[in-house]
Amino acid sequence: MRFLQNDDLGKLLLRLCVGVLILLHGISKLMDPTSLNGIAHQLSGMGLPSFVAYGVLVGEIVAPLMAIVGWQARIGGLLMAVNMIVALILVHMSQLWTLNSQGGWTLELQGMFLFGALAIMFLGSGRMAARPD
């Protein structure tokens, strides 16, 4: 079963899965500027400058692309994780301890994104990358 021991392929699959799925959220926000305005409004309501909302584009477009191609994947993972923590704080705090109708955690998607990004940060890109780290 030696073929099942391929850490680099596993890292590639993780990078592609997390990166592509978060990137789709970023593209959606980029295509609908009103979503960035809503984020800016939430941030200003918390006393933060509204321009910080553009950090979403870093966390959901630039960072996933870094992970997908394997260039500075650890930094990309960190940026995606920070993006997810901010999203949890801004949008999902009321759901943190709730279950959905099927009995799963309400925030399982956000949790998978956060912990997948952290895994990329700690594991790095592997050899199947533009610039292995």
N, CA and C of each residue as an Amber inpcrd file, in Angstrom:
protein
   399
   0.8150000  -1.2000000   0.0000000   0.0000000   0.0000000   0.0000000
   0.8570000   1.2620000   0.0000000   2.0300000   1.1700000  -0.5720000
   2.9410000   2.3080000  -0.6450000   2.3080000   3.5000000  -1.3780000
   1.4590000   3.2140000  -2.3730000   0.8430000   4.2980000  -3.1450000
  -0.0810000   5.1690000  -2.2940000  -0.4800000   4.6720000  -1.1430000
  -1.3260000   5.4700000  -0.2500000  -0.5070000   6.4360000   0.6000000
   0.8000000   6.3460000   0.5130000   1.6760000   7.2090000   1.3130000
   2.2940000   8.2840000   0.4190000   1.4890000   9.2560000   0.0700000
   1.9530000  10.3280000  -0.7990000   1.5630000  11.6690000  -0.1650000
   2.4120000  12.1390000   0.7430000   2.1380000  13.3950000   1.4510000
   1.9890000  14.5750000   0.4930000   2.8000000  14.6080000  -0.5420000
   2.7530000  15.7380000  -1.4690000   1.4310000  15.7800000  -2.2350000
   0.9140000  14.6310000  -2.6240000  -0.3790000  14.5970000  -3.2920000
  -1.4890000  15.0150000  -2.3210000  -1.3980000  14.5860000  -1.0880000
  -2.3760000  14.9960000  -0.0790000  -2.3640000  16.4910000   0.1430000
  -1.1830000  17.0920000   0.1900000  -1.0790000  18.5430000   0.3580000
  -1.6470000  19.2700000  -0.8530000  -1.3920000  18.7340000  -2.0490000
  -1.9440000  19.3320000  -3.2600000  -3.4700000  19.2900000  -3.2270000
  -4.0370000  18.1430000  -2.8780000  -5.4970000  18.0270000  -2.8080000
  -6.0810000  18.9870000  -1.7790000  -5.4380000  19.1110000  -0.6350000
  -5.9000000  20.0500000   0.3970000  -5.8470000  21.4820000  -0.1170000
  -4.7330000  21.8570000  -0.7360000  -4.5910000  23.2170000  -1.2680000
  -5.6380000  23.5160000  -2.3240000  -5.8650000  22.5600000  -3.2230000
  -6.8470000  22.7740000  -4.2890000  -8.2640000  22.8630000  -3.7340000
  -8.6070000  21.9610000  -2.8290000  -9.9610000  21.9380000  -2.2670000
 -10.2620000  23.2320000  -1.5110000  -9.4490000  23.5620000  -0.5330000
  -9.6870000  24.7550000   0.2800000  -9.5550000  26.0130000  -0.5770000
  -8.5100000  26.0650000  -1.3890000  -8.2630000  27.2510000  -2.2060000
  -9.3850000  27.5400000  -3.1960000  -9.8090000  26.5300000  -3.9370000
 -10.8540000  26.7440000  -4.9430000 -12.1760000  27.1210000  -4.2770000
 -12.5340000  26.4360000  -3.2050000 -13.8230000  26.7120000  -2.5640000
 -13.8760000  28.1080000  -1.9490000 -12.7790000  28.5500000  -1.3360000
 -12.7690000  29.9170000  -0.7950000 -12.6920000  30.9370000  -1.9330000
 -11.9320000  30.6290000  -2.9700000 -11.8250000  31.5300000  -4.1260000
 -13.1960000  31.8090000  -4.7390000 -14.0560000  30.8110000  -4.8010000
 -15.3940000  31.0250000  -5.3600000 -16.1780000  32.0540000  -4.5460000
 -16.0150000  32.0390000  -3.2260000 -16.6620000  33.0540000  -2.3890000
 -16.0970000  34.4450000  -2.7020000 -14.7870000  34.5200000  -2.9000000
 -14.1580000  35.8030000  -3.2240000 -14.5990000  36.3420000  -4.5660000
 -14.6900000  35.4610000  -5.5570000 -15.1410000  35.8960000  -6.8870000
 -16.5760000  36.4190000  -6.7990000 -17.3980000  35.7410000  -6.0210000
 -18.7790000  36.1930000  -5.8380000 -18.8250000  37.6000000  -5.2470000
 -17.9850000  37.8550000  -4.2490000 -17.9480000  39.1910000  -3.6380000
 -17.4020000  40.2320000  -4.6200000 -16.4410000  39.8370000  -5.4150000
 -15.8590000  40.7550000  -6.3980000 -16.8790000  41.1210000  -7.4720000
 -17.7180000  40.1810000  -7.8470000 -18.7270000  40.4140000  -8.8750000
 -19.9150000  41.2330000  -8.3520000 -20.0990000  41.2540000  -7.0290000
 -21.2170000  41.9950000  -6.4210000 -20.6520000  42.9790000  -5.4000000
 -20.2810000  44.1860000  -5.8230000 -19.6670000  45.1610000  -4.9220000
 -20.5340000  45.5280000  -3.7210000 -21.8480000  45.3050000  -3.7930000
 -22.6930000  45.6330000  -2.6390000 -22.3310000  44.7610000  -1.4380000
 -21.7990000  43.5550000  -1.6910000 -21.4100000  42.7100000  -0.5640000
 -20.2310000  43.3310000   0.1880000 -19.2990000  43.9410000  -0.5330000
 -18.1830000  44.6290000   0.1300000 -18.6770000  45.8440000   0.9030000
 -19.6810000  46.5210000   0.3630000 -20.2560000  47.6600000   1.0820000
 -20.8900000  47.2080000   2.3950000 -21.5540000  46.0590000   2.3670000
 -22.1540000  45.5230000   3.5910000 -21.1100000  45.1830000   4.6320000
 -19.9920000  44.5990000   4.1840000 -18.8960000  44.2720000   5.0990000
 -18.2930000  45.5580000   5.6680000 -18.1110000  46.5590000   4.7980000
 -17.5650000  47.8490000   5.2490000 -18.4730000  48.4750000   6.2990000
 -19.7760000  48.3720000   6.1040000 -20.7410000  48.9170000   7.0650000
 -20.6280000  48.1970000   8.4160000 -20.5130000  46.8680000   8.3830000
 -20.3520000  46.1120000   9.6270000 -19.0760000  46.5170000  10.3530000
 -17.9940000  46.6670000   9.6120000 -16.7210000  47.0420000  10.2220000
 -16.7900000  48.4310000  10.8400000 -17.3830000  49.3730000  10.1250000
 -17.4830000  50.7310000  10.6700000 -18.3810000  50.7440000  11.9010000
 -19.3850000  49.8630000  11.9420000 -20.2290000  49.7410000  13.1210000
 -19.4740000  49.2310000  14.3330000 -18.3630000  48.5440000  14.0830000
 -17.5260000  48.0430000  15.1690000 -16.3890000  49.0110000  15.4900000
 -16.3950000  50.1890000  14.8360000 -15.3640000  51.1790000  15.0960000
 -14.1030000  50.9910000  14.2690000 -14.1420000  50.1020000  13.2870000
 -12.9890000  49.8710000  12.4160000 -13.1580000  50.6560000  11.1210000
 -12.0670000  51.0240000  10.4850000 -12.1770000  51.7520000   9.2150000
 -12.8190000  50.8670000   8.1410000 -13.6750000  51.4440000   7.3320000
 -14.4050000  50.6600000   6.3400000 -13.5050000  50.0840000   5.2500000
 -12.3440000  50.7020000   4.9810000 -11.4560000  50.1810000   3.9390000
 -10.9130000  48.7910000   4.2860000 -10.9960000  48.4060000   5.5540000
 -10.5400000  47.0720000   5.9720000 -11.3520000  45.9910000   5.2570000
 -12.5440000  46.3390000   4.7780000 -13.3880000  45.3790000   4.0560000
 -12.6760000  44.8260000   2.8280000 -11.7760000  45.6020000   2.2460000
 -11.0490000  45.1120000   1.0770000 -10.0770000  43.9900000   1.4350000
  -9.8320000  43.8060000   2.7260000  -9.0480000  42.6580000   3.1690000
  -9.7090000  41.3450000   2.8150000 -11.0300000  41.3740000   2.6380000
 -11.7570000  40.1720000   2.2140000 -11.2320000  39.7020000   0.8680000
 -10.9090000  40.6340000  -0.0140000 -10.3910000  40.2610000  -1.3260000
  -9.0120000  39.6130000  -1.2100000  -8.2340000  40.0440000  -0.2440000
  -6.9440000  39.4000000   0.0020000  -7.1700000  37.9860000   0.5200000
  -8.0690000  37.8460000   1.5010000  -8.3120000  36.5550000   2.1290000
  -9.0930000  35.5780000   1.2810000  -9.8590000  36.0920000   0.2980000
 -10.7030000  35.1920000  -0.4900000 -10.3430000  35.1540000  -1.9780000
  -9.3590000  35.9400000  -2.3920000  -8.9000000  35.8520000  -3.7880000
  -7.3850000  35.6440000  -3.8480000  -6.6270000  36.5610000  -3.2590000
  -5.1680000  36.4670000  -3.3360000  -4.6600000  35.2270000  -2.5860000
  -5.0700000  35.0610000  -1.3430000  -4.5900000  33.9420000  -0.5280000
  -4.9650000  32.5800000  -1.1220000  -6.2100000  32.3740000  -1.5800000
  -6.5200000  31.0900000  -2.1970000  -5.6880000  30.8260000  -3.4550000
  -5.4430000  31.8700000  -4.2430000  -4.5950000  31.6800000  -5.4290000
  -3.1810000  31.2860000  -5.0270000  -2.6780000  31.8750000  -3.9480000
  -1.3520000  31.5020000  -3.4460000  -1.3300000  30.0180000  -3.0770000
  -2.3810000  29.5660000  -2.4120000  -2.4530000  28.1630000  -2.0070000
  -2.6070000  27.2460000  -3.2130000  -3.4640000  27.6160000  -4.1390000
  -3.7250000  26.7670000  -5.3080000  -2.4570000  26.5210000  -6.1050000
  -1.7180000  27.5830000  -6.3940000  -0.5060000  27.4100000  -7.2090000
   0.6880000  26.9450000  -6.3860000   0.5920000  27.0530000  -5.0840000
   1.6920000  26.6120000  -4.2360000   2.8250000  27.6160000  -4.1640000
   2.5080000  28.8770000  -4.1970000   3.4940000  29.9400000  -4.0160000
   3.2100000  30.6020000  -2.6780000   4.1620000  30.4970000  -1.7420000
   3.9770000  31.0330000  -0.3900000   2.6840000  30.4850000   0.2230000
   2.5030000  29.1640000   0.0920000   1.2570000  28.5260000   0.5320000
   1.0200000  28.7050000   2.0250000   2.0760000  28.6880000   2.8260000
   1.8950000  28.8710000   4.2760000   1.3100000  30.2540000   4.5940000
   1.8090000  31.2780000   3.9140000   1.2810000  32.6310000   4.1130000
  -0.1560000  32.7010000   3.5940000  -0.4250000  32.0730000   2.4530000
  -1.7800000  32.0090000   1.9310000  -2.7260000  31.3420000   2.9240000
  -2.2750000  30.2450000   3.5440000  -3.0850000  29.5760000   4.5590000
  -3.3550000  30.4760000   5.7520000  -2.3440000  31.2040000   6.1890000
  -2.5120000  32.1420000   7.3020000  -3.5350000  33.2260000   6.9530000
  -3.4210000  33.7920000   5.7580000  -4.3480000  34.8500000   5.3410000
  -5.7840000  34.3350000   5.2520000  -5.9490000  33.1120000   4.7270000
  -7.2990000  32.5390000   4.6640000  -7.8490000  32.2800000   6.0650000
  -6.9910000  31.8040000   6.9740000  -7.4400000  31.5490000   8.3460000
  -7.8620000  32.8460000   9.0390000  -7.0740000  33.8920000   8.8850000
  -7.4290000  35.1900000   9.4750000  -8.7460000  35.6810000   8.8890000
  -8.9140000  35.5360000   7.5830000 -10.1630000  35.9270000   6.9240000
 -11.3480000  35.1800000   7.5320000 -11.1880000  33.8920000   7.7830000
 -12.2840000  33.0990000   8.3370000 -12.5720000  33.4930000   9.7910000
 -11.5490000  33.8090000  10.5500000 -11.7630000  34.2480000  11.9370000
 -12.5490000  35.5560000  11.9560000 -12.1830000  36.4830000  11.0710000
 -12.9160000  37.7530000  10.9860000 -14.3620000  37.4980000  10.5770000
 -14.5760000  36.5970000   9.6080000 -15.9440000  36.2730000   9.1830000
 -16.7400000  35.6660000  10.3300000 -16.1190000  34.7950000  11.1060000
 -16.8160000  34.1990000  12.2500000 -17.2200000  35.2680000  13.2550000
 -16.3120000  36.2050000  13.5140000 -16.5980000  37.2620000  14.4870000
 -17.6740000  38.2100000  13.9700000 -17.5710000  38.6230000  12.7080000
 -18.5030000  39.6170000  12.1640000 -19.8910000  39.0570000  11.8790000
 -19.9460000  37.8210000  11.4000000 -21.2070000  37.3190000  10.8650000
 -21.7980000  36.1550000  11.6610000 -20.9540000  35.3140000  12.2060000
 -21.4390000  34.0190000  12.6800000 -21.3780000  33.7870000  14.1900000
 -21.0560000  34.7880000  14.9790000 -20.9120000  34.5520000  16.4270000
 -22.1790000  33.9780000  17.0590000 -23.3250000  34.3940000  16.5950000
 -24.5750000  33.9020000  17.1840000 -24.8140000  32.4300000  16.8750000
 -24.1150000  31.9010000  15.8790000 -24.2820000  30.5010000  15.4860000
 -23.1840000  29.5940000  16.0310000 -22.2610000  30.1510000  16.7840000
 -21.0750000  29.4140000  17.2030000 -21.4050000  28.1180000  17.9430000
 -22.4120000  28.1060000  18.7570000 -22.7420000  26.9250000  19.5710000
 -24.0630000  26.3010000  19.1550000 -24.4200000  26.4230000  17.8650000
 -25.7030000  25.8900000  17.4210000 -25.5170000  24.7140000  16.4610000
 -26.5580000  23.8860000  16.3730000 -26.5800000  22.7540000  15.4600000
 -27.6250000  22.9990000  14.3810000 -27.4110000  22.4190000  13.2090000
 -28.4040000  22.5610000  12.1430000 -29.4800000  21.4890000  12.2800000
 -30.4230000  21.4630000  11.3650000 -31.5550000  20.5340000  11.4760000
 -31.1430000  19.0710000  11.3190000 -29.9680000  18.8100000  10.7540000
 -29.4770000  17.4390000  10.6290000 -28.6070000  17.0240000  11.8120000
 -28.4140000  17.9130000  12.7730000 -27.6140000  17.6050000  13.9460000
 -26.1500000  17.9710000  13.8210000 -25.7510000  18.5180000  12.6720000
 -24.3640000  18.9520000  12.4880000 -24.1630000  20.3640000  12.9870000
 -22.9270000  20.7410000  13.1480000 -22.5880000  22.1020000  13.5730000
 -23.0540000  23.0700000  12.4920000 -23.7260000  24.1220000  12.8630000
 -24.2270000  25.1160000  11.9210000 -23.0860000  25.7250000  11.1080000
 -21.9180000  25.8340000  11.7050000 -20.7810000  26.4780000  11.0460000
 -19.7730000  25.4570000  10.5030000 -20.2560000  24.2870000  10.0980000
 -19.3030000  23.2710000   9.6510000 -18.5350000  23.7030000   8.4110000
 -19.1670000  24.4150000   7.4860000 -18.4550000  24.8860000   6.2990000
 -17.3650000  25.8830000   6.6870000 -17.7310000  26.8480000   7.5230000
 -16.7470000  27.8390000   7.9590000 -15.6370000  27.1620000   8.7650000
 -15.9920000  26.1740000   9.5740000 -14.9960000  25.4300000  10.3400000
 -14.0400000  24.6770000   9.4290000 -14.5710000  24.0510000   8.3880000
 -13.7010000  23.3310000   7.4430000 -12.7660000  24.3030000   6.7310000
 -13.2850000  25.4570000   6.3470000 -12.4250000  26.4550000   5.7030000
 -11.3310000  26.9190000   6.6620000 -11.7020000  27.2260000   7.8940000
 -10.7290000  27.7130000   8.8740000  -9.6640000  26.6590000   9.1580000
 -10.0830000  25.4580000   9.4900000  -9.1010000  24.4360000   9.8710000
  -8.3450000  23.8870000   8.6680000  -8.9590000  23.9040000   7.4890000
  -8.2260000  23.5570000   6.2730000  -7.1380000  24.5750000   5.9780000
  -7.4610000  25.8480000   6.1560000  -6.4690000  26.9150000   5.9510000
  -5.3290000  26.7930000   6.9610000  -5.6780000  26.4840000   8.2070000
  -4.6310000  26.2890000   9.2180000  -3.7450000  25.0960000   8.8660000
  -4.3500000  24.0330000   8.3350000  -3.5660000  22.8700000   7.9270000
  -2.5800000  23.2500000   6.8210000  -3.0290000  24.0390000   5.8540000
  -2.1260000  24.5070000   4.7910000  -1.0030000  25.3370000   5.3930000
  -1.3390000  26.1850000   6.3450000  -0.3310000  27.0230000   6.9900000
   0.7370000  26.1680000   7.6640000   0.3250000  25.1270000   8.3680000
   1.2880000  24.2880000   9.0940000   1.9980000  23.2690000   8.2050000
   1.3220000  22.7550000   7.1720000   1.9020000  21.7150000   6.3270000
   2.7420000  22.2570000   5.1810000   2.4090000  23.4360000   4.7000000
   3.0950000  23.9690000   3.5370000   2.5540000  23.3710000   2.2510000
   3.2320000  23.6630000   1.1640000   2.7200000  23.3130000  -0.1570000
   2.9930000  21.8750000  -0.5710000   4.0750000  21.2920000  -0.0950000
   4.5120000  20.0100000  -0.6400000   5.2930000  20.2620000  -1.9190000
   5.7680000  19.1840000  -2.5370000   6.6070000  19.3250000  -3.7270000
   5.8340000  19.6550000  -4.9960000   4.5280000  19.3630000  -4.9970000
   3.7240000  19.6310000  -6.2010000   3.2110000  21.0640000  -6.1570000
   4.1300000  22.0110000  -6.3500000   3.8090000  23.4210000  -6.1990000
   4.7200000  24.2480000  -7.0900000   4.2770000  25.4560000  -7.4060000
   5.0930000  26.3660000  -8.1880000   6.4010000  26.6810000  -7.4720000
   6.2940000  26.8390000  -6.1600000   7.4790000  27.1080000  -5.3240000
   7.3040000  26.3490000  -4.0180000   7.7460000  25.1090000  -3.9750000
   7.5720000  24.2930000  -2.7690000   8.1670000  24.9580000  -1.5430000
   7.4580000  24.8100000  -0.4080000   7.9910000  25.3560000   0.8330000
   8.0700000  24.2720000   1.8930000
